[in-house]
Amino acid sequence: MTPPEVILDRWVKARLRDSREFDGYAGKLDIERVWSSALRTFLFGFQNAMNEALRLENANSSGGTKHPPFHFDYLDASVEIKNAHAFQHEDFSFIVVTLPLIELILEVSQRLSRSAIAAQLLRLELGALQPDILQGFLAQIQLLFLIGHEYTHHVHQHIARRDQSGVWTEFPHPETPGNIDSQAEELDADGYATYLVLTHLLRGEGRLGAFIQLKTANMSAADRDELILSCFLLAVLAFFCTFWHGEIVASLYELKHPPPPVRIKYAIRVAEMWCGQFGSVSQSWLVLGSSKTYLAPLQERSG
């Protein structure tokens, strides 16, 4: 059986020959050729963890949707191409992201981890956590959210409703038209990604790792959950503000993605519903508006 890495590389290079959609792409990323040893280690580790998780994925998480086995990988692309794709090809369900997109997420997380405003929003003293540790945790959340989002496009069968290319391109050319249906699918992917990531961090295998990373040994269980939820909301809000910013010039009915304030509000609502379902965070923390109050300054900037 041909390895998925080989299938992916051939697929991208064939797309280069057949269409302009993949101008600037070179093929599958050869991680060994990445200049930074630290980045190479991160890329290998994250890819292995994601593919193992996707290998163990079951019918409950996919809603019973049948699909080919998943493979997560990186694409080699020019520096300006920050993108992610979901598609099926030769008996595999691919989720791929470009290296420049990974690097941008790491940069955003680095800035957040060293920001006095972010520390205040998380109710931490600046420097209470080693910045590199907080950066790694916030980057992990953003990447898990992104992959969960692309995963949803597969299992909720959004890619089956794409054009003949069968490829879901997360950040299409600005002139690519959208509609209310594509916006609804994006919100659906945001919502399910929120559910999956919170379940992983607060009720799944990621919980203990989060406690260790955030050094929560002296915190109560409630305070731990509130800190993790705060990190999630901050990381996802920063994700939206980074990739969907600027003035909206098209009609709202022609956008492919809902405006960032809509996506932020929706993600917060889904997080609240998740907490209500699992009782993970006290109702007072939600009802009194803590999640909204400390996010309000950043929400205003996103508009």
Backbone bond lengths (Angstrom), bond angles and torsions (degrees), N, CA, C in turn:
res aa  C-N    CA-C-N  psi(-1)  N-CA   C-N-CA  omega(-1)  CA-C   N-CA-C  phi
1 M - - - 1.470 - - 1.525 109.57 -
2 T 1.327 116.87 133.16 1.459 121.24 -179.31 1.528 110.00 -69.34
3 P 1.345 118.97 129.00 1.470 120.73 -179.89 1.526 111.29 -61.73
4 P 1.334 117.25 147.13 1.466 119.55 -179.14 1.523 113.11 -60.65
5 E 1.344 117.30 -29.76 1.458 120.21 179.03 1.529 111.00 -61.87
6 V 1.329 115.92 -41.25 1.468 120.55 179.87 1.528 110.31 -69.08
7 I 1.338 116.02 -42.94 1.467 120.47 178.35 1.524 110.31 -59.49
8 L 1.325 116.43 -43.48 1.463 120.73 -179.71 1.521 111.18 -62.32
9 D 1.317 117.02 -47.64 1.463 120.56 -178.05 1.529 110.48 -60.79
10 R 1.323 116.75 -44.26 1.470 120.37 178.95 1.523 110.99 -63.27
11 W 1.346 115.72 -40.03 1.470 120.37 -178.25 1.524 110.73 -62.63
12 V 1.349 116.66 -47.17 1.466 119.97 -178.62 1.525 110.27 -62.77
13 K 1.318 117.71 -44.35 1.464 120.22 -178.18 1.522 111.53 -67.16
14 A 1.334 117.21 -32.34 1.457 119.81 174.36 1.522 110.84 -67.19
15 R 1.322 116.83 -38.64 1.473 120.56 177.81 1.521 110.70 -64.08
16 L 1.330 116.50 -34.84 1.456 120.15 178.27 1.523 110.89 -61.47
17 R 1.309 115.89 -37.76 1.460 119.85 -178.62 1.527 111.78 -76.51
18 D 1.316 116.39 -32.17 1.464 120.01 -169.22 1.526 115.28 -96.34
19 S 1.336 118.40 -17.23 1.463 119.10 -176.31 1.525 110.00 -153.74
20 R 1.341 114.31 165.43 1.462 120.18 177.60 1.527 111.47 -88.70
21 E 1.329 116.47 -3.64 1.461 120.33 -175.76 1.525 111.73 -60.21
22 F 1.325 116.65 -32.28 1.450 120.33 -175.72 1.532 112.33 -109.20
23 D 1.325 117.81 27.92 1.458 120.81 171.54 1.527 109.17 -58.32
24 G 1.316 116.25 132.42 1.460 120.24 179.95 1.510 113.84 95.16
25 Y 1.337 117.38 -7.06 1.462 121.78 175.85 1.534 109.23 -92.32
26 A 1.330 116.43 147.55 1.460 120.83 179.27 1.520 112.68 -113.96
27 G 1.320 117.73 -17.23 1.457 121.53 -177.12 1.511 110.66 134.53
28 K 1.319 116.20 -163.57 1.456 120.46 175.07 1.522 109.30 -65.63
29 L 1.319 116.47 140.68 1.461 120.18 179.24 1.525 110.57 -71.33
30 D 1.329 116.52 130.78 1.462 122.24 170.75 1.528 107.20 -89.44
31 I 1.322 116.48 99.17 1.468 120.76 -173.27 1.522 111.13 -59.40
32 E 1.310 117.50 -32.36 1.462 120.54 -179.02 1.526 112.23 -61.23
33 R 1.321 117.08 -20.84 1.463 120.40 -177.87 1.524 112.55 -95.35
34 V 1.341 118.14 0.53 1.464 121.05 176.20 1.525 108.60 -66.90
35 W 1.315 116.01 135.48 1.474 120.44 -169.28 1.516 113.85 -66.82
36 S 1.332 118.08 -32.69 1.470 121.76 -174.38 1.527 110.47 -94.94
37 S 1.330 116.38 126.79 1.470 119.51 178.29 1.526 111.08 -65.86
38 A 1.338 116.71 -36.65 1.467 119.80 178.91 1.524 110.50 -64.94
39 L 1.332 116.56 -41.39 1.460 120.16 179.40 1.524 110.37 -68.06
40 R 1.325 117.02 -38.90 1.470 119.55 176.90 1.521 110.80 -58.83
41 T 1.331 116.14 -45.21 1.465 120.57 180.00 1.525 110.52 -61.27
42 F 1.329 116.18 -43.62 1.467 120.57 179.23 1.523 111.01 -62.28
43 L 1.333 116.83 -46.43 1.467 120.68 -177.26 1.525 111.69 -62.74
44 F 1.325 116.36 -45.06 1.466 119.70 178.29 1.535 110.80 -61.99
45 G 1.328 116.24 -47.35 1.460 120.52 -176.51 1.514 112.14 -63.65
46 F 1.326 116.55 -44.98 1.461 119.72 -178.19 1.522 110.66 -67.88
47 Q 1.329 117.47 -41.50 1.456 119.79 179.15 1.519 111.65 -62.21
48 N 1.326 116.89 -44.48 1.467 119.92 179.25 1.521 111.36 -61.49
49 A 1.349 116.23 -42.62 1.465 120.26 -179.71 1.524 110.91 -64.59
50 M 1.325 116.85 -42.54 1.464 120.09 -178.88 1.524 111.71 -67.56
51 N 1.320 117.35 -43.85 1.461 118.87 -179.14 1.522 112.05 -67.42
52 E 1.335 116.69 -32.55 1.458 118.89 175.60 1.525 110.66 -67.36
53 A 1.342 116.28 -42.86 1.469 119.72 178.39 1.524 110.97 -63.80
54 L 1.335 116.96 -41.60 1.461 120.44 179.70 1.530 111.49 -69.07
55 R 1.332 116.48 -30.22 1.468 119.98 177.44 1.523 110.95 -67.22
56 L 1.336 116.18 -33.72 1.464 121.25 -177.86 1.526 112.31 -88.84
57 E 1.330 117.22 -2.78 1.463 121.74 -179.09 1.523 109.52 -56.97
58 N 1.334 116.56 140.67 1.462 120.43 -176.67 1.524 111.57 -122.27
59 A 1.322 115.21 177.81 1.465 120.83 -175.17 1.519 112.12 -64.38
60 N 1.342 118.19 -26.01 1.467 119.81 -179.94 1.532 110.73 -65.45
61 S 1.337 116.76 -44.28 1.460 118.96 -177.96 1.524 111.85 -72.97
62 S 1.327 117.36 -26.55 1.465 119.34 179.40 1.522 112.07 -91.60
63 G 1.322 117.74 2.77 1.457 120.48 -178.54 1.519 112.87 67.78
64 G 1.340 115.53 22.99 1.456 119.68 179.58 1.516 114.23 83.26
65 T 1.342 116.85 2.32 1.467 120.27 -179.90 1.523 110.53 -71.48
66 K 1.319 116.10 128.69 1.460 119.85 176.92 1.522 109.46 -83.48
67 H 1.311 115.88 138.83 1.463 120.21 -178.41 1.524 108.76 -157.20
68 P 1.330 118.08 159.27 1.462 120.35 174.66 1.522 110.28 -65.97
69 P 1.344 118.34 163.04 1.460 120.71 178.08 1.524 111.64 -58.69
70 F 1.333 115.15 148.75 1.460 120.77 -178.36 1.525 111.72 -86.09
71 H 1.331 114.30 152.18 1.463 120.99 168.61 1.514 108.31 -143.89
72 F 1.343 115.69 126.88 1.462 122.13 177.07 1.519 109.03 -104.78
73 D 1.337 116.21 136.33 1.455 119.53 -178.32 1.530 110.14 -156.46
74 Y 1.340 114.24 177.40 1.464 121.92 -179.10 1.524 109.56 -115.30
75 L 1.345 115.59 151.01 1.449 121.50 176.85 1.520 110.06 -113.38
76 D 1.321 115.00 142.63 1.459 122.56 174.75 1.521 107.37 -85.15
77 A 1.332 116.81 121.47 1.462 120.54 -176.59 1.521 109.29 -148.12
78 S 1.312 116.28 160.29 1.461 120.66 178.51 1.521 110.01 -64.86
79 V 1.329 115.26 160.19 1.458 121.47 -165.50 1.523 113.13 -60.93
80 E 1.330 118.02 -27.45 1.468 119.42 -176.47 1.522 113.10 -83.03
81 I 1.337 117.41 -7.91 1.465 120.14 -175.64 1.525 109.65 -93.74
82 K 1.309 115.51 99.16 1.462 122.90 178.50 1.522 106.51 -110.72
83 N 1.326 116.57 98.22 1.458 119.06 -168.99 1.516 111.47 -150.53
84 A 1.326 115.01 165.42 1.462 123.28 176.28 1.524 107.65 -140.64
85 H 1.334 116.13 150.10 1.460 121.07 -177.43 1.521 110.11 -138.71
86 A 1.313 115.44 150.48 1.471 122.57 172.68 1.518 107.39 -131.48
87 F 1.332 116.60 131.14 1.457 120.47 -179.97 1.531 108.97 -164.43
88 Q 1.316 115.39 163.39 1.464 121.69 175.14 1.522 109.04 -114.86
89 H 1.344 114.72 137.72 1.455 119.42 -178.66 1.523 109.23 -158.17
90 E 1.309 116.47 131.08 1.466 123.07 176.78 1.533 112.47 46.81
91 D 1.316 115.08 54.29 1.468 122.06 172.55 1.524 113.93 67.76
92 F 1.328 117.54 26.02 1.463 121.41 172.67 1.522 109.61 -134.32
93 S 1.330 115.73 145.72 1.461 122.36 171.04 1.528 106.76 -100.19
94 F 1.323 116.54 110.28 1.461 120.95 -174.84 1.526 111.28 -96.34
95 I 1.329 114.68 138.51 1.461 123.22 166.65 1.515 105.46 -124.13
96 V 1.334 117.51 117.99 1.460 120.49 -174.94 1.523 110.29 -132.86
97 V 1.319 115.64 145.63 1.464 122.06 176.49 1.521 108.28 -132.16
98 T 1.323 116.12 150.26 1.457 119.83 178.99 1.531 110.04 -83.08
99 L 1.326 115.41 153.07 1.458 119.79 178.32 1.530 112.09 -59.64
100 P 1.347 120.13 -42.28 1.477 118.53 177.77 1.531 113.50 -58.59
101 L 1.332 117.80 -31.74 1.466 119.73 176.71 1.526 110.57 -67.43
102 I 1.327 116.96 -42.75 1.471 120.67 176.78 1.520 109.83 -59.78
103 E 1.318 117.27 -44.89 1.465 121.30 -177.58 1.528 110.99 -64.54
104 L 1.333 117.55 -37.21 1.459 120.06 177.98 1.522 111.12 -66.46
105 I 1.323 117.66 -41.62 1.464 120.99 177.87 1.529 110.33 -61.12
106 L 1.319 117.40 -41.85 1.464 120.86 178.40 1.524 110.85 -64.86
107 E 1.336 116.88 -37.71 1.463 120.20 178.98 1.530 111.08 -66.79
108 V 1.343 116.68 -44.75 1.468 120.35 179.32 1.532 110.15 -61.27
109 S 1.323 116.36 -43.19 1.465 120.28 -179.80 1.524 111.34 -66.14
110 Q 1.319 116.24 -35.01 1.465 119.18 177.16 1.527 110.71 -63.10
111 R 1.317 116.49 -44.00 1.471 119.92 179.87 1.528 110.89 -64.79
112 L 1.320 116.94 -42.49 1.457 119.92 178.64 1.529 111.39 -61.30
113 S 1.326 116.15 -41.11 1.467 120.59 -174.95 1.524 112.42 -68.18
114 R 1.321 117.24 -16.84 1.456 121.50 -178.51 1.525 112.21 -113.32
115 S 1.329 115.63 12.90 1.458 121.33 -176.90 1.520 111.39 -95.29
116 A 1.331 116.48 129.33 1.464 120.91 176.63 1.528 110.40 -65.46
117 I 1.341 116.54 -34.78 1.467 119.89 179.09 1.525 110.21 -65.65
118 A 1.336 116.53 -43.58 1.467 119.59 179.08 1.520 111.11 -63.28
119 A 1.343 117.00 -40.71 1.466 120.55 178.13 1.528 110.64 -61.16
120 Q 1.329 115.67 -39.47 1.474 119.92 178.50 1.524 110.84 -65.69
121 L 1.332 116.30 -41.81 1.458 119.94 179.84 1.520 111.51 -64.35
122 L 1.327 115.91 -32.95 1.468 120.62 178.30 1.522 112.15 -85.59
123 R 1.323 115.93 -1.69 1.469 123.00 -178.13 1.529 110.99 57.72
124 L 1.339 113.68 45.26 1.461 121.63 176.18 1.520 108.74 -120.97
125 E 1.321 116.39 149.74 1.448 120.28 169.86 1.525 107.75 -71.70
126 L 1.347 117.55 136.52 1.451 120.09 177.00 1.515 108.76 -58.42
127 G 1.317 117.23 123.98 1.453 121.41 -177.54 1.515 113.32 93.08
128 A 1.350 117.97 -2.90 1.469 120.06 178.12 1.518 110.57 -62.24
129 L 1.323 115.94 -32.38 1.462 122.09 172.45 1.521 108.14 -113.93
130 Q 1.318 116.83 144.70 1.451 119.18 173.99 1.520 108.36 -58.56
131 P 1.333 118.10 129.49 1.470 120.12 -175.97 1.523 113.06 -53.99
132 D 1.332 117.22 -38.75 1.473 119.09 -178.84 1.528 111.52 -64.96
133 I 1.328 116.82 -33.03 1.468 120.08 179.04 1.525 109.98 -70.00
134 L 1.329 116.64 -46.14 1.460 120.15 178.31 1.526 110.30 -64.11
135 Q 1.338 117.23 -40.53 1.464 120.39 176.72 1.527 110.94 -57.60
136 G 1.322 116.66 -46.33 1.457 120.18 -179.08 1.512 112.13 -62.24
137 F 1.330 117.08 -39.18 1.465 120.19 -178.67 1.528 110.89 -69.28
138 L 1.333 117.39 -43.31 1.465 120.55 179.46 1.528 111.25 -66.42
139 A 1.343 116.57 -39.22 1.473 119.68 177.28 1.522 110.44 -64.91
140 Q 1.329 116.09 -40.11 1.466 120.19 178.17 1.528 110.40 -59.65
141 I 1.325 117.14 -43.55 1.467 120.46 179.68 1.524 110.48 -61.94
142 Q 1.339 116.82 -46.30 1.458 119.66 -178.77 1.524 111.85 -62.10
143 L 1.327 116.80 -41.36 1.456 119.81 -179.76 1.527 111.75 -70.30
144 L 1.333 116.61 -39.66 1.464 119.24 176.09 1.523 110.64 -62.06
145 F 1.324 116.17 -40.45 1.466 120.17 178.75 1.524 110.11 -64.44
146 L 1.327 117.46 -44.52 1.462 121.49 -179.99 1.523 110.90 -61.32
147 I 1.324 116.62 -46.83 1.467 119.41 -178.47 1.529 110.55 -69.09
148 G 1.343 117.26 -38.27 1.457 119.88 174.91 1.522 111.52 -60.79
149 H 1.330 115.92 -37.02 1.458 121.48 178.23 1.533 110.07 -64.06
150 E 1.338 116.87 -47.74 1.467 120.40 179.70 1.530 110.96 -66.99
151 Y 1.316 116.46 -37.55 1.466 121.48 176.51 1.534 110.45 -57.94
152 T 1.327 116.32 -40.66 1.464 120.20 -179.99 1.522 111.48 -64.58
153 H 1.331 116.87 -37.48 1.469 119.05 177.00 1.528 110.77 -57.91
154 H 1.335 116.76 -32.00 1.465 120.56 176.50 1.530 110.87 -74.27
155 V 1.338 116.71 -58.81 1.468 119.50 -167.95 1.519 113.33 -76.80
156 H 1.330 117.18 -19.71 1.457 119.32 172.78 1.526 110.99 -95.38
157 Q 1.318 114.98 9.46 1.468 123.52 170.61 1.525 113.62 61.85
158 H 1.337 116.18 32.02 1.459 118.94 174.88 1.528 110.79 -66.95
159 I 1.362 116.72 -38.16 1.457 118.29 -176.06 1.523 111.19 -66.90
160 A 1.316 117.75 -23.19 1.469 120.41 178.08 1.521 111.40 -68.07
161 R 1.339 115.89 -18.23 1.462 120.07 -179.11 1.525 112.02 -103.75
162 R 1.335 116.67 10.53 1.455 119.82 175.46 1.527 109.93 -74.13
163 D 1.334 115.81 -179.49 1.457 119.54 175.71 1.529 109.96 -70.18
164 Q 1.314 117.78 -171.98 1.456 121.12 -173.78 1.524 113.19 -61.66
165 S 1.323 117.90 -20.65 1.468 119.96 -179.95 1.522 111.74 -65.93
166 G 1.357 117.30 -27.80 1.457 120.36 -179.54 1.510 113.49 68.74
167 V 1.324 118.09 19.30 1.468 122.40 -176.51 1.520 108.98 -115.23
168 W 1.342 115.72 127.28 1.463 119.89 172.94 1.524 107.32 -92.85
169 T 1.326 116.10 111.56 1.465 121.92 178.41 1.513 107.92 -100.28
170 E 1.328 116.62 118.06 1.457 119.90 -171.03 1.524 112.59 -68.81
171 F 1.316 117.21 -36.31 1.465 120.63 -178.24 1.531 108.42 -123.52
172 P 1.337 117.67 77.88 1.459 120.45 -176.98 1.518 111.13 -71.76
173 H 1.307 116.26 172.34 1.460 121.39 176.15 1.529 108.99 -56.41
174 P 1.340 117.69 141.02 1.472 119.84 -176.67 1.522 114.13 -53.64
175 E 1.323 117.37 -27.14 1.454 119.71 -178.20 1.528 112.65 -84.68
176 T 1.338 117.30 -4.09 1.465 119.65 178.91 1.527 109.61 -67.46
177 P 1.327 118.02 122.77 1.474 119.24 -175.61 1.530 111.60 -74.24
178 G 1.300 114.61 150.93 1.456 121.80 174.47 1.510 109.03 -127.76
179 N 1.320 115.88 -171.61 1.459 120.43 178.56 1.523 108.12 -161.23
180 I 1.307 116.07 -178.91 1.460 120.42 -178.59 1.529 110.83 -62.25
181 D 1.324 117.83 -34.39 1.464 120.46 179.77 1.527 110.98 -63.86
182 S 1.330 117.84 -45.38 1.462 119.73 -179.85 1.523 110.61 -66.25
183 Q 1.330 118.04 -35.25 1.461 120.74 177.19 1.527 110.73 -65.82
184 A 1.338 116.26 -39.71 1.466 119.49 178.37 1.525 110.65 -64.20
185 E 1.328 116.89 -38.25 1.458 120.18 178.72 1.519 111.31 -67.26
186 E 1.328 117.09 -36.01 1.463 119.65 176.98 1.532 110.86 -66.06
187 L 1.318 117.15 -42.61 1.464 119.94 177.54 1.525 110.99 -64.71
188 D 1.325 116.43 -38.18 1.458 120.69 176.60 1.530 110.07 -60.72
189 A 1.334 116.72 -44.34 1.469 120.81 179.04 1.524 111.00 -66.06
190 D 1.335 117.92 -39.45 1.466 121.07 176.34 1.528 110.53 -60.74
191 G 1.332 115.42 -46.43 1.459 119.69 -175.65 1.517 112.40 -64.78
192 Y 1.336 116.54 -44.60 1.469 118.32 -178.42 1.523 110.94 -71.32
193 A 1.345 117.22 -34.89 1.461 120.06 175.52 1.529 110.49 -62.76
194 T 1.325 117.15 -40.89 1.463 120.98 176.25 1.517 110.57 -59.19
195 Y 1.317 116.17 -46.51 1.474 120.93 -179.77 1.531 110.52 -60.90
196 L 1.330 117.39 -45.52 1.458 121.16 -177.04 1.524 111.78 -66.10
197 V 1.337 117.05 -44.10 1.468 119.80 -176.56 1.529 110.70 -69.25
198 L 1.329 117.99 -42.44 1.462 119.56 178.46 1.520 111.18 -64.52
199 T 1.317 116.93 -38.48 1.465 119.78 177.35 1.525 110.47 -62.69
200 H 1.325 116.73 -41.52 1.464 121.01 178.94 1.525 111.67 -64.59
201 L 1.333 116.84 -44.52 1.463 120.52 -173.71 1.525 113.30 -80.50
202 L 1.326 116.87 -30.79 1.463 119.39 -173.58 1.528 114.10 -110.68
203 R 1.324 117.43 -15.69 1.465 119.57 -179.50 1.536 112.80 -134.77
204 G 1.326 116.90 -1.83 1.452 119.82 -174.42 1.514 113.47 -120.12
205 E 1.331 114.92 -155.42 1.449 121.41 -174.49 1.520 112.88 -67.54
206 G 1.340 118.03 -21.16 1.457 120.27 -179.23 1.517 114.16 -78.92
207 R 1.342 117.54 -9.11 1.465 120.46 -174.00 1.526 112.14 -64.00
208 L 1.323 117.28 -51.48 1.461 120.34 -178.32 1.522 110.80 -63.20
209 G 1.337 116.42 -41.81 1.459 119.40 178.70 1.520 111.64 -61.49
210 A 1.340 117.17 -38.17 1.466 120.45 178.09 1.521 110.61 -65.28
211 F 1.327 116.81 -41.99 1.462 120.25 178.32 1.523 111.03 -59.65
212 I 1.328 115.61 -42.91 1.468 119.78 -178.68 1.525 110.38 -68.13
213 Q 1.335 117.00 -46.20 1.459 120.42 -179.36 1.521 111.91 -60.20
214 L 1.320 116.49 -42.36 1.463 120.74 -174.68 1.528 112.92 -88.51
215 K 1.334 117.05 2.15 1.471 121.90 176.69 1.525 111.02 53.00
216 T 1.317 116.23 59.82 1.462 121.83 -174.24 1.526 112.76 -101.49
217 A 1.334 118.14 19.62 1.470 121.15 -174.55 1.519 112.07 -57.40
218 N 1.318 118.24 -33.41 1.468 121.89 -177.13 1.528 112.91 -94.05
219 M 1.309 117.80 6.92 1.463 121.07 -179.44 1.524 110.68 -96.86
220 S 1.325 115.30 154.04 1.462 119.77 171.50 1.528 108.70 -71.92
221 A 1.317 116.42 163.63 1.466 120.71 179.45 1.527 110.93 -60.06
222 A 1.349 115.92 -39.18 1.466 119.61 -179.44 1.521 110.90 -65.80
223 D 1.345 116.54 -43.20 1.464 119.87 179.33 1.527 111.51 -64.88
224 R 1.319 116.58 -35.65 1.465 119.86 177.25 1.529 110.61 -61.26
225 D 1.328 115.18 -48.47 1.459 119.20 -178.37 1.520 111.23 -63.71
226 E 1.330 116.37 -39.63 1.460 119.06 179.69 1.521 111.13 -64.70
227 L 1.342 117.96 -38.62 1.459 121.08 178.52 1.525 110.48 -65.22
228 I 1.333 117.33 -44.32 1.459 120.05 179.88 1.528 110.51 -64.05
229 L 1.327 116.81 -42.91 1.459 119.90 178.46 1.530 110.46 -63.47
230 S 1.343 116.73 -39.87 1.457 120.19 178.18 1.527 110.93 -62.36
231 C 1.327 116.86 -43.39 1.462 120.72 177.57 1.523 110.73 -61.34
232 F 1.330 116.23 -41.01 1.459 119.87 179.14 1.529 110.85 -61.50
233 L 1.326 116.95 -50.09 1.457 120.22 -177.77 1.521 111.46 -63.06
234 L 1.332 117.30 -41.84 1.459 120.85 179.05 1.519 111.03 -63.32
235 A 1.334 116.95 -45.64 1.468 121.06 -177.37 1.523 111.00 -65.13
236 V 1.329 117.32 -43.48 1.460 120.23 -178.00 1.524 110.67 -70.49
237 L 1.333 117.13 -39.05 1.456 119.78 177.64 1.527 110.00 -61.79
238 A 1.338 117.29 -43.47 1.462 120.78 177.72 1.523 110.91 -62.29
239 F 1.332 116.44 -36.37 1.461 121.30 177.84 1.523 110.35 -60.19
240 F 1.332 116.72 -48.98 1.462 120.02 179.69 1.522 111.57 -62.61
241 C 1.331 116.94 -43.52 1.461 120.06 -176.90 1.525 111.67 -68.46
242 T 1.319 117.40 -28.06 1.461 121.01 -179.26 1.520 111.62 -75.10
243 F 1.336 116.96 -43.13 1.456 120.05 -170.84 1.518 114.00 -97.25
244 W 1.315 118.26 -17.59 1.461 120.17 178.00 1.523 108.06 -130.57
245 H 1.319 115.42 87.12 1.455 119.76 -178.12 1.527 108.86 -135.04
246 G 1.297 115.17 174.07 1.455 119.59 179.86 1.513 111.96 95.51
247 E 1.303 114.45 175.93 1.456 121.36 -176.33 1.526 110.83 -75.33
248 I 1.321 116.02 138.89 1.466 121.36 176.37 1.522 107.81 -86.07
249 V 1.346 116.39 115.87 1.460 120.04 -175.50 1.531 112.08 -106.38
250 A 1.322 117.51 -21.07 1.466 120.25 -179.62 1.528 110.07 -89.81
251 S 1.313 114.73 166.64 1.456 120.18 173.19 1.523 109.34 -63.37
252 L 1.325 116.70 142.46 1.462 120.72 178.81 1.524 111.34 -56.92
253 Y 1.322 117.50 -29.71 1.459 120.98 -177.72 1.527 112.08 -77.78
254 E 1.348 117.59 -7.75 1.456 121.19 -178.27 1.525 112.31 -110.03
255 L 1.333 117.86 1.87 1.456 120.80 179.52 1.523 110.25 -77.17
256 K 1.339 116.22 145.45 1.458 119.57 175.33 1.521 110.20 -79.43
257 H 1.352 116.72 -38.99 1.463 122.09 177.88 1.523 109.32 -107.93
258 P 1.320 118.10 146.56 1.463 119.53 170.17 1.528 109.64 -61.98
259 P 1.326 119.00 154.21 1.467 120.34 177.19 1.528 110.48 -58.03
260 P 1.343 117.54 149.16 1.468 120.53 -177.17 1.529 115.10 -52.03
261 P 1.348 120.04 -42.45 1.473 117.65 179.32 1.526 113.10 -59.40
262 V 1.342 116.72 -33.56 1.468 120.24 178.54 1.527 109.69 -67.43
263 R 1.326 116.59 -43.72 1.463 120.35 -178.75 1.530 110.70 -66.70
264 I 1.325 116.64 -38.74 1.465 120.58 178.78 1.527 109.86 -63.72
265 K 1.325 115.94 -48.17 1.466 120.31 -179.86 1.527 110.63 -59.87
266 Y 1.330 116.16 -41.66 1.461 120.55 -178.11 1.522 110.67 -66.73
267 A 1.349 117.28 -42.45 1.464 120.42 179.06 1.527 110.86 -61.56
268 I 1.328 116.89 -40.60 1.463 120.54 178.19 1.528 110.43 -64.00
269 R 1.337 116.94 -42.56 1.465 120.68 179.67 1.533 111.07 -62.61
270 V 1.332 116.64 -42.56 1.466 119.46 179.10 1.522 110.26 -65.33
271 A 1.344 116.64 -40.11 1.469 119.86 177.19 1.529 110.55 -61.13
272 E 1.319 116.73 -41.30 1.461 120.25 177.71 1.524 111.23 -63.12
273 M 1.338 116.57 -42.21 1.467 119.65 178.98 1.524 110.68 -64.87
274 W 1.342 116.32 -39.24 1.468 119.67 178.16 1.525 109.92 -61.38
275 C 1.330 116.41 -45.67 1.469 119.98 -179.67 1.520 111.14 -63.77
276 G 1.332 116.30 -38.23 1.451 119.02 177.52 1.517 112.25 -65.31
277 Q 1.313 116.43 -35.68 1.462 120.44 -179.59 1.514 111.84 -70.04
278 F 1.339 116.79 -41.26 1.458 120.68 -174.31 1.523 113.86 -101.41
279 G 1.340 117.44 -7.24 1.457 120.08 180.00 1.513 112.78 61.75
280 S 1.324 116.37 33.41 1.463 120.09 -173.92 1.522 112.13 -79.08
281 V 1.312 117.45 -36.09 1.463 122.42 -179.17 1.513 107.80 -121.86
282 S 1.310 116.81 141.94 1.456 120.84 -174.86 1.525 111.10 -58.35
283 Q 1.308 115.30 144.96 1.454 120.15 179.66 1.520 111.18 -62.01
284 S 1.329 117.40 -32.46 1.466 119.61 179.97 1.524 110.99 -64.29
285 W 1.349 117.01 -36.12 1.470 120.01 179.34 1.523 110.42 -62.25
286 L 1.344 115.77 -33.68 1.453 120.19 179.06 1.527 111.79 -83.84
287 V 1.330 116.30 -46.48 1.467 120.52 -174.33 1.519 111.50 -66.13
288 L 1.322 117.02 -38.82 1.459 120.36 -178.76 1.520 112.83 -75.88
289 G 1.331 115.65 -4.21 1.460 118.50 171.96 1.501 115.11 88.01
290 S 1.347 118.55 18.29 1.456 118.88 -179.02 1.520 110.96 -58.15
291 S 1.338 116.81 -44.16 1.463 119.20 -177.64 1.519 111.47 -63.71
292 K 1.341 116.71 -29.91 1.456 119.99 -178.84 1.525 110.89 -86.21
293 T 1.342 117.02 -38.10 1.449 120.25 -173.74 1.519 112.21 -62.96
294 Y 1.344 117.49 -48.25 1.450 117.11 -175.62 1.525 111.95 -79.44
295 L 1.354 117.19 -12.90 1.453 119.49 175.78 1.521 112.15 -92.57
296 A 1.318 117.50 -12.48 1.459 120.32 -173.50 1.530 113.64 -56.18
297 P 1.356 120.35 -45.04 1.464 118.61 -179.54 1.524 112.51 -59.57
298 L 1.315 117.39 -39.53 1.460 119.84 -179.40 1.520 110.69 -74.82
299 Q 1.321 117.45 -33.64 1.458 119.69 176.19 1.533 110.72 -61.46
300 E 1.346 115.45 -39.54 1.457 118.49 179.53 1.528 110.79 -64.24
301 R 1.328 116.71 -39.54 1.459 119.96 179.38 1.520 111.18 -65.42
302 S 1.340 117.10 -32.92 1.461 119.89 -176.49 1.514 111.84 -66.68
303 G 1.352 116.82 -23.69 1.435 119.41 -179.60 1.512 112.72 -76.20
